[in-house]
């Protein structure tokens, strides 16, 4: 059944094909990819909210310099 599809067939066309569990497997894989992609964006968004990586490096340098000058 899958062999009859063109290699450029849209995912929804493939998923609509009945037989041997292909559609459920594709849906499960697509869901996992969406979850993974969303999770990867969370840390990047958090860093962006605090001035991006460059801003974070500046803050680290300021804190390091402050602590370096005030050791007991």
Secondary structure, 3 states (H helix, E strand, C coil): CHHHCCCCCCHHHHHCCCCCCHHHHHHHHHHHHHHHHHHHHHHHHHHHHCCHHHHHHHHHHHHHHHHHHCCC
